[in-house]
Amino acid sequence: MDVELRGITKRFGPVVANDGVNLTIRGGEVLGLLGENGAGKSTMMNILSGLYRPDEGEILVNGKAVVFEGPGDGISAGIGMVHQHFMLVPVFTVAENVVLGVEPTGRLDYLDLKTAREQVREINDEYGLEVDPDALIENLPVGIQQRVEILKVLFRSADVLILDEPTAVLTPQEVDEFFEIVKSLRDAGKAIVFITHKLHEILEISDRISVLRGGRITGEGDPKTVTTEELAEMMVGRPVSFEVDKTPSQPGESMLEVRDLVVLRDNDEIAVDHLSLNVRSGEVVGIAGVQGNGQSALVEAITGLTRPVHGEILFQGADITRSSVRARHRMGMAHIPEDRHKSGMISNFTVAENMVLNSYYAPAFSNGPQIDWRRVNQTAAKFCVDFDVRTPSVFLRAGNLSGGNQQKMVVARELERETRLVIAAQPTRGLDVGSIEYIHERLIASRDEGDGVLIVSSELDEIMGLSDRILVMFEGRIVAEFDASKGPVDRNAVGLAMAGAAA
């Protein structure tokens, strides 16, 4: 199936998200779609899947103009979207998740689970997905959950698959397996739109590449000849450095020490299992690991969001195990949370209000019992300029920013103050190469100013590029350590440790 977007324009008030976009998606090929934050990729894919209606332009499916009144029309036309954040019910089986909403029924309209399992197995076998239809989602690793999301759209007879940042939480080995699945789908005649910020991946998997900037298609590339440097410049309009520019670390005194820490999940299962680590001033320690191996619980315990059941946390030699979040903040701890919507921002607050969420009470922003909004607004405007937070006004609701600009807003708030320890969880998730470059520079600058920096990321390239020491976390424990200050670390060895080979 071929799909064509002609002259697609979409406005949100004065903001033009898509401006006369022309794009062709062909059956039997993988179209790589690149673009910086706010370039209009998500808007364009939401139009293609029926979530939005364009203000101008048309969509053609196999040469025939169509109008999508909603997502159901997109699905009926054979267009399916696999979202970056999984849309699965953890306590349901694979088969139950796949058929949810389009369940096969038998006599008296009862759910026919036997037929559902058989249909899922047929799709499984056809595309080599190797997923057990009877497995519970909560028991599956993220790489298999990703395959379940693909099963869902294939079950609905999708001929066009939109994959939004599909490798964000996969190990290098899982990425290789995932690419084999994408190739099998392409070879079966499916049209694939592959959206990612990882340039080396888009070169490996794509048959054609289109680049969006400022809501327009600004360039196209042949994966066989185009370079990552050329793609990056198409995306952001300037040359971008992919190497993290840093001098050798000069570790000093212990800034953070975690001793024999045990943290439980909400269901009382062990998330962090007698874990110990230390971070010194003037160094970056990176924690690599597949998402779901206790990294989130560890960060929450260090930052005061979760109370450990055993062990100690020391910050600059002081026991902060039971200290409040505000106390840690006042001592100079910065926290970039992995989920900005849950822990990093309030969508209904303005950009300015979000910029001072954790410091509105400080003398810099308070005038007696009242907040000095003039100073808050001035500071927020400066932060937006310094961190390239693209907003028409600091008075805009933060929820109206693109995801990447929301992340930059959170990072700006945490790093634009006096700090001694930076805890950064997924600090560049969802950011384009230009923004990633800048945030990496700021994290290294914090290290060089004498801060201890602890980074937790599922992006192995990020961990390897930034870290002076790499710790690998698996099933709540540190299972491997690599000294990156003495030379390049074996990427494959780190990936194997992430998969549990060193446990």
C-alpha positions as CSV (number, residue, x, y, z in Angstrom):
1,M,0.0,0.0,0.0
2,D,1.2,3.5,-0.9
3,V,0.3,6.6,1.0
4,E,0.9,10.2,-0.1
5,L,0.6,13.4,1.9
6,R,0.2,16.5,-0.4
7,G,0.5,20.1,0.9
8,I,-0.3,19.2,4.5
9,T,-0.6,22.3,6.7
10,K,-1.6,22.2,10.3
11,R,-1.9,25.3,12.6
12,F,-2.4,25.5,16.4
13,G,-3.3,29.2,16.8
14,P,-0.4,31.3,15.6
15,V,1.9,28.3,15.5
16,V,2.3,26.5,12.1
17,A,3.3,22.9,13.0
18,N,3.2,21.6,9.4
19,D,3.7,23.9,6.4
20,G,2.8,22.5,3.0
21,V,4.4,19.1,3.7
22,N,4.7,16.6,0.8
23,L,5.6,13.0,1.7
24,T,5.3,9.7,0.0
25,I,5.3,6.3,1.9
26,R,5.6,3.3,-0.3
27,G,4.9,-0.4,0.4
28,G,7.9,-2.6,0.7
29,E,10.2,0.1,2.0
30,V,11.3,1.7,5.3
31,L,11.1,5.5,5.3
32,G,13.3,7.1,7.9
33,L,11.8,10.3,9.3
34,L,14.1,12.7,11.1
35,G,13.5,16.1,12.7
36,E,14.5,18.2,15.7
37,N,12.1,18.8,18.6
38,G,9.1,20.9,17.4
39,A,9.8,20.1,13.7
40,G,6.3,18.7,13.2
41,K,7.0,15.0,13.0
42,S,4.4,14.0,15.7
43,T,1.8,16.3,14.2
44,M,2.3,14.9,10.7
45,M,2.0,11.3,12.0
46,N,-1.1,12.2,14.0
47,I,-2.6,13.6,10.9
48,L,-1.7,10.4,9.0
49,S,-3.2,8.2,11.7
50,G,-6.4,10.2,11.9
51,L,-5.9,11.8,15.3
52,Y,-5.7,15.3,13.7
53,R,-7.3,16.8,10.6
54,P,-5.2,19.0,8.4
55,D,-6.1,22.6,7.8
56,E,-4.9,22.3,4.2
57,G,-3.8,19.5,1.9
58,E,-4.9,16.0,1.4
59,I,-4.0,12.3,2.1
60,L,-4.1,9.8,-0.7
61,V,-4.2,6.0,-0.1
62,N,-3.2,4.1,-3.3
63,G,-3.9,7.2,-5.3
64,K,-7.3,7.9,-3.8
65,A,-8.0,10.9,-1.6
66,V,-9.3,10.0,1.8
67,V,-10.6,12.0,4.8
68,F,-10.0,10.6,8.3
69,E,-12.6,11.7,10.9
70,G,-10.7,10.0,13.7
71,P,-8.2,7.3,14.5
72,G,-10.7,4.5,13.7
73,D,-10.7,5.7,10.1
74,G,-6.9,5.5,10.0
75,I,-6.9,2.0,11.3
76,S,-9.7,1.0,8.9
77,A,-7.5,2.4,6.0
78,G,-4.7,0.1,7.1
79,I,-2.5,2.6,9.0
80,G,-1.2,1.6,12.5
81,M,1.0,3.5,14.9
82,V,3.3,1.9,17.4
83,H,3.9,4.5,20.1
84,Q,7.1,5.1,22.0
85,H,5.4,4.5,25.3
86,F,3.8,1.1,25.3
87,M,0.0,1.0,25.5
88,L,-0.3,-2.4,27.2
89,V,-2.3,-3.7,30.2
90,P,0.3,-5.4,32.4
91,V,-2.0,-8.0,34.0
92,F,-3.4,-9.1,30.6
93,T,-1.8,-11.8,28.5
94,V,-0.3,-11.1,25.1
95,A,-3.3,-12.4,23.3
96,E,-5.7,-10.3,25.5
97,N,-3.7,-7.1,24.8
98,V,-3.5,-7.8,21.1
99,V,-7.3,-8.2,20.6
100,L,-8.4,-5.5,23.1
101,G,-11.1,-3.5,21.4
102,V,-11.6,-5.9,18.5
103,E,-12.1,-9.1,20.4
104,P,-13.3,-12.1,18.5
105,T,-16.6,-13.4,19.9
106,G,-18.5,-16.7,19.8
107,R,-22.0,-17.7,20.7
108,L,-23.9,-15.1,22.7
109,D,-21.1,-12.6,22.0
110,Y,-18.8,-14.2,24.6
111,L,-15.1,-13.5,24.2
112,D,-13.5,-16.3,22.2
113,L,-10.0,-16.5,23.6
114,K,-9.1,-19.7,21.8
115,T,-9.6,-18.0,18.4
116,A,-7.7,-14.9,19.7
117,R,-4.7,-17.0,20.6
118,E,-4.8,-18.9,17.3
119,Q,-4.9,-15.6,15.3
120,V,-2.0,-14.1,17.3
121,R,0.0,-17.3,16.7
122,E,-0.6,-17.1,13.0
123,I,0.7,-13.5,12.9
124,N,3.6,-14.5,15.2
125,D,4.7,-17.3,12.8
126,E,4.2,-15.2,9.7
127,Y,6.6,-12.5,10.8
128,G,8.9,-14.4,13.2
129,L,8.0,-12.3,16.2
130,E,8.4,-15.2,18.7
131,V,6.0,-14.1,21.3
132,D,4.0,-16.4,23.6
133,P,0.3,-15.5,23.3
134,D,-0.4,-16.8,26.8
135,A,2.5,-14.8,28.6
136,L,1.5,-12.0,31.0
137,I,2.8,-8.6,29.8
138,E,4.2,-7.8,33.3
139,N,6.5,-10.8,33.0
140,L,7.9,-9.9,29.6
141,P,11.1,-7.9,29.0
142,V,10.7,-4.6,27.2
143,G,12.0,-6.0,23.9
144,I,9.2,-8.5,23.8
145,Q,6.6,-5.9,24.8
146,Q,7.7,-3.9,21.8
147,R,6.9,-6.9,19.6
148,V,3.4,-7.1,21.2
149,E,2.8,-3.5,20.1
150,I,3.6,-4.5,16.6
151,L,1.3,-7.6,16.9
152,K,-1.5,-5.2,17.9
153,V,-1.3,-3.2,14.6
154,L,-0.7,-6.3,12.5
155,F,-3.8,-7.9,14.0
156,R,-5.8,-4.9,12.8
157,S,-4.5,-5.6,9.3
158,A,-2.2,-2.6,9.1
159,D,-0.2,-2.2,5.9
160,V,1.4,1.0,7.0
161,L,3.3,0.9,10.3
162,I,4.4,4.1,12.0
163,L,7.2,3.3,14.5
164,D,7.8,6.2,17.0
165,E,11.2,5.9,18.6
166,P,10.9,2.1,18.7
167,T,14.4,1.4,20.0
168,A,14.4,3.9,22.9
169,V,14.4,1.2,25.7
170,L,16.1,-1.7,23.9
171,T,19.6,-3.2,24.5
172,P,22.0,-3.3,21.5
173,Q,21.2,-7.0,21.1
174,E,17.5,-6.3,21.2
175,V,17.9,-3.6,18.6
176,D,19.5,-6.1,16.2
177,E,16.6,-8.5,16.7
178,F,14.1,-5.7,16.2
179,F,15.7,-4.6,12.9
180,E,15.3,-8.2,11.6
181,I,11.6,-8.0,12.4
182,V,11.3,-4.6,10.6
183,K,13.1,-6.0,7.6
184,S,10.7,-9.0,7.5
185,L,7.7,-6.6,7.6
186,R,9.2,-4.6,4.8
187,D,9.9,-7.7,2.7
188,A,6.3,-8.8,3.2
189,G,5.3,-5.5,1.5
190,K,4.5,-3.4,4.5
191,A,5.2,0.3,4.4
192,I,7.3,1.4,7.5
193,V,7.8,4.9,8.8
194,F,10.7,4.8,11.3
195,I,10.9,7.9,13.5
196,T,14.1,8.2,15.6
197,H,16.8,10.6,16.8
198,K,19.4,7.9,16.5
199,L,21.1,8.7,13.2
200,H,23.2,5.5,12.9
201,E,20.1,3.5,13.3
202,I,18.2,5.3,10.6
203,L,21.1,4.9,8.3
204,E,21.1,1.1,9.0
205,I,17.4,0.4,8.6
206,S,16.0,2.9,6.1
207,D,15.6,2.7,2.4
208,R,14.9,6.4,2.1
209,I,15.3,9.3,4.6
210,S,13.2,12.5,4.8
211,V,14.1,15.4,7.2
212,L,11.7,17.9,8.7
213,R,12.7,21.3,10.0
214,G,10.4,24.1,11.0
215,G,7.4,22.1,9.8
216,R,8.8,21.6,6.3
217,I,10.6,18.9,4.5
218,T,14.1,20.4,4.2
219,G,16.0,17.5,2.8
220,E,16.2,13.9,1.7
221,G,19.0,11.4,1.9
222,D,20.0,8.1,0.5
223,P,21.2,5.9,3.4
224,K,23.9,4.4,1.2
225,T,25.6,7.8,0.6
226,V,24.5,10.4,3.2
227,T,26.5,10.8,6.4
228,T,25.3,11.4,10.0
229,E,26.9,14.8,9.9
230,E,24.9,15.8,6.8
231,L,21.7,14.5,8.3
232,A,22.3,16.4,11.6
233,E,22.9,19.6,9.7
234,M,19.7,19.1,7.7
235,M,17.9,18.7,11.0
236,V,19.1,21.7,13.0
237,G,20.5,24.0,10.3
238,R,24.1,24.0,11.6
239,P,27.0,21.6,12.0
240,V,26.7,19.3,15.1
241,S,29.4,17.5,17.0
242,F,28.7,13.9,17.9
243,E,31.7,13.5,20.2
244,V,31.4,14.6,23.8
245,D,34.2,17.1,24.2
246,K,35.7,16.5,27.6
247,T,39.0,16.5,29.3
248,P,40.1,13.7,31.6
249,S,38.2,13.7,34.9
250,Q,39.8,14.9,38.1
251,P,37.8,13.0,40.8
252,G,37.9,14.5,44.3
253,E,36.1,13.8,47.5
254,S,33.1,11.5,47.8
255,M,29.9,13.4,46.9
256,L,27.4,10.6,47.0
257,E,27.7,7.2,48.7
258,V,25.0,4.5,48.6
259,R,25.6,1.7,51.1
260,D,23.8,-1.7,50.9
261,L,20.5,-0.1,49.7
262,V,17.3,-2.0,49.5
263,V,14.2,-0.4,47.9
264,L,10.8,-2.1,47.4
265,R,8.3,-1.6,44.6
266,D,4.7,-0.8,45.3
267,N,3.9,-4.6,45.3
268,D,6.6,-5.2,47.9
269,E,9.0,-6.9,45.5
270,I,12.6,-5.9,45.7
271,A,13.6,-3.3,43.1
272,V,17.0,-2.4,44.5
273,D,18.8,-5.4,46.0
274,H,21.6,-4.5,48.5
275,L,23.2,-2.1,46.1
276,S,26.3,0.1,46.9
277,L,27.9,2.8,44.8
278,N,29.8,6.0,45.1
279,V,30.1,9.2,43.0
280,R,33.0,11.6,43.6
281,S,33.2,15.3,42.8
282,G,34.5,15.9,39.3
283,E,33.4,12.7,37.7
284,V,30.4,11.3,35.7
285,V,29.2,7.9,36.8
286,G,26.8,6.3,34.3
287,I,24.4,3.6,35.1
288,A,23.5,1.4,32.1
289,G,20.7,-1.1,32.0
290,V,17.5,-2.1,30.3
291,Q,14.6,-0.1,31.7
292,G,12.8,-1.9,34.6
293,N,15.9,-3.3,36.4
294,G,15.5,-1.0,39.4
295,Q,17.1,2.2,38.1
296,S,13.9,4.2,38.7
297,A,13.6,3.0,42.3
298,L,17.3,3.8,42.9
299,V,17.0,7.4,41.6
300,E,13.8,7.9,43.6
301,A,15.6,6.7,46.8
302,I,18.6,9.0,46.2
303,T,16.4,12.0,45.5
304,G,14.0,11.4,48.4
305,L,10.9,10.4,46.5
306,T,11.1,6.9,48.0
307,R,12.1,5.7,51.4
308,P,14.5,2.7,51.4
309,V,13.8,-0.2,53.7
310,H,17.5,-0.9,54.3
311,G,20.9,0.8,53.8
312,E,22.2,4.4,53.9
313,I,22.6,7.3,51.5
314,L,25.3,9.9,52.2
315,F,25.6,13.3,50.5
316,Q,28.9,15.1,51.1
317,G,29.4,12.8,54.2
318,A,26.0,13.7,55.7
319,D,23.4,10.9,56.1
320,I,20.3,12.0,54.0
321,T,18.6,8.6,54.0
322,R,15.5,10.1,55.6
323,S,15.9,13.7,54.6
324,S,13.1,15.5,52.7
325,V,13.3,16.3,49.0
326,R,13.5,20.0,49.8
327,A,16.4,19.4,52.2
328,R,18.4,17.6,49.5
329,H,17.6,20.4,47.0
330,R,18.9,23.0,49.4
331,M,22.1,21.0,49.9
332,G,22.7,21.3,46.2
333,M,21.2,18.1,44.7
334,A,19.7,18.5,41.2
335,H,17.3,16.0,39.9
336,I,16.3,15.5,36.2
337,P,13.5,12.9,36.5
338,E,13.0,10.2,33.8
339,D,9.3,11.0,33.5
340,R,8.8,14.7,33.1
341,H,5.1,14.6,33.2
342,K,4.9,12.5,36.4
343,S,7.7,14.2,38.4
344,G,9.2,17.1,36.5
345,M,6.5,19.5,35.6
346,I,2.8,20.6,36.0
347,S,1.2,20.8,32.6
348,N,-1.4,23.4,33.6
349,F,1.2,25.7,35.0
350,T,3.0,28.3,32.8
351,V,6.6,27.8,31.6
352,A,7.6,30.5,34.1
353,E,5.8,28.8,37.0
354,N,7.4,25.5,36.1
355,M,10.9,27.1,36.1
356,V,10.6,27.9,39.8
357,L,8.7,24.8,41.0
358,N,11.4,23.8,43.4
359,S,12.8,27.3,44.3
360,Y,9.8,29.7,44.4
361,Y,10.4,30.1,48.2
362,A,14.0,31.1,47.7
363,P,15.1,34.8,48.4
364,A,15.8,35.3,44.7
365,F,12.1,34.8,43.9
366,S,10.2,35.9,47.1
367,N,9.4,39.3,48.4
368,G,8.4,38.5,52.0
369,P,5.4,36.2,51.9
370,Q,4.8,36.8,48.2
371,I,6.4,35.6,45.0
372,D,8.1,38.3,43.0
373,W,6.7,37.4,39.6
374,R,8.7,40.0,37.8
375,R,11.9,38.3,38.8
376,V,10.4,34.9,38.1
377,N,9.4,35.9,34.6
378,Q,12.8,37.5,33.9
379,T,14.7,34.4,35.1
380,A,12.4,32.0,33.2
381,A,13.0,34.0,30.0
382,K,16.7,33.8,30.5
383,F,16.5,30.0,31.1
384,C,14.5,29.6,27.9
385,V,17.1,31.5,25.9
386,D,20.1,29.6,27.5
387,F,18.5,26.2,26.9
388,D,16.7,26.9,23.6
389,V,13.3,26.2,25.1
390,R,11.1,27.2,22.1
391,T,8.0,28.9,23.4
392,P,6.2,32.1,22.2
393,S,6.0,33.2,25.8
394,V,6.9,32.2,29.3
395,F,3.2,32.6,30.1
396,L,2.3,29.7,27.8
397,R,1.0,26.5,29.6
398,A,3.9,24.0,29.7
399,G,1.6,21.3,28.5
400,N,1.4,23.1,25.1
401,L,5.1,22.8,24.5
402,S,6.5,19.9,22.4
403,G,7.9,17.0,24.4
404,G,11.4,18.0,23.7
405,N,10.9,21.6,24.8
406,Q,9.3,20.3,28.0
407,Q,12.4,18.3,28.7
408,K,14.7,21.2,28.1
409,M,12.6,23.3,30.4
410,V,13.1,20.8,33.2
411,V,16.8,20.5,32.5
412,A,17.2,24.3,32.5
413,R,15.5,24.5,35.9
414,E,17.7,21.9,37.5
415,L,21.1,23.0,36.1
416,E,20.7,26.8,36.1
417,R,21.5,27.1,39.9
418,E,24.3,26.2,42.3
419,T,24.6,22.4,42.5
420,R,27.0,19.9,44.1
421,L,25.4,16.7,42.8
422,V,23.4,16.1,39.6
423,I,21.1,13.1,39.3
424,A,20.1,12.9,35.7
425,A,17.7,10.1,34.7
426,Q,17.1,9.8,30.9
427,P,18.2,13.5,30.5
428,T,18.0,13.6,26.7
429,R,15.0,11.3,26.1
430,G,13.1,12.6,23.1
431,L,15.6,15.3,22.2
432,D,17.1,16.1,18.9
433,V,20.8,16.0,18.2
434,G,21.3,19.7,18.7
435,S,19.6,19.7,22.1
436,I,21.4,16.5,23.1
437,E,24.8,18.1,22.2
438,Y,24.0,21.2,24.4
439,I,22.8,19.2,27.4
440,H,25.8,16.9,27.3
441,E,28.0,20.0,27.3
442,R,26.2,21.3,30.4
443,L,26.5,18.0,32.2
444,I,30.2,17.9,31.5
445,A,30.5,21.5,32.6
446,S,28.9,20.5,35.9
447,R,31.5,17.8,36.3
448,D,34.3,20.2,35.5
449,E,33.0,22.7,38.1
450,G,33.4,20.0,40.7
451,D,30.0,18.5,40.8
452,G,29.4,14.8,41.1
453,V,27.2,13.6,38.2
454,L,25.2,10.4,38.2
455,I,23.5,9.6,34.9
456,V,20.9,6.8,34.4
457,S,20.1,6.2,30.7
458,S,18.8,3.4,28.5
459,E,20.8,5.1,25.7
460,L,24.1,3.2,25.7
461,D,25.8,5.7,23.4
462,E,25.0,8.4,25.9
463,I,26.4,6.4,28.8
464,M,29.5,5.6,26.9
465,G,30.1,9.1,25.7
466,L,29.6,10.9,29.0
467,S,30.8,8.5,31.7
468,D,34.1,8.3,33.4
469,R,32.9,5.1,35.1
470,I,30.1,2.8,33.9
471,L,28.1,0.7,36.2
472,V,25.6,-1.9,34.8
473,M,22.4,-2.6,36.7
474,F,20.5,-5.8,36.3
475,E,17.7,-7.1,38.5
476,G,18.3,-4.4,41.2
477,R,22.1,-5.1,41.5
478,I,25.3,-3.7,40.1
479,V,26.6,-6.6,38.0
480,A,29.5,-5.0,36.2
481,E,31.8,-1.9,36.3
482,F,33.9,-0.4,33.5
483,D,36.5,2.3,33.8
484,A,36.0,4.6,30.9
485,S,38.6,7.1,32.0
486,K,41.4,4.7,30.8
487,G,40.2,4.3,27.3
488,P,37.3,3.1,25.1
489,V,35.0,0.5,26.7
490,D,33.8,-2.6,24.9
491,R,30.3,-1.8,23.8
492,N,29.3,-5.4,23.3
493,A,30.5,-6.3,26.8
494,V,28.3,-3.6,28.3
495,G,25.4,-4.7,26.2
496,L,25.8,-8.3,27.4
497,A,26.0,-7.2,31.0
498,M,22.8,-5.2,30.5
499,A,21.1,-8.5,29.3
500,G,22.3,-10.3,32.5
501,A,25.3,-12.2,31.1
502,A,27.5,-10.9,34.0
503,A,24.9,-11.5,36.7
